[in-house]
Amino acid sequence: MMSILLEFSMFPTDKRESVSDEVSRVIKMVHDSGVPYKLTAMGTIIETESMEEALSVVQKAYDLLSQDAGRIYSSINIDARSNKKNRLSGKVESIEGKIGDVNT
């Protein structure tokens, strides 16, 4: 058993000041992929059972944006841990168990 938490942000830099239209396309793809995810103000966190699956989501996001963008910025953080699952919510729940609700 493996848990890959991958946080990424990806957007074109050769468009307008706001790129919410392009980011929305990426989030729809992530949603439609079926992997558990959490959208934050600064990026998207996904949880998969393999590195290949996690990187595949990133590749699909790049492919989607590169259809009409000449320059794409990406930031990726990965936390891979064996013998765990459901860390997308479990890590937050662990902290909340110690200090209470953190998402107000």
Summary of the structure (lengths in Angstrom):
residues: 104
radius of gyration: 14.9
end to end distance: 32.4
largest distance: 46.1
contacts: 267
relative contact order: 0.28
helix: 41%
strand: 29%
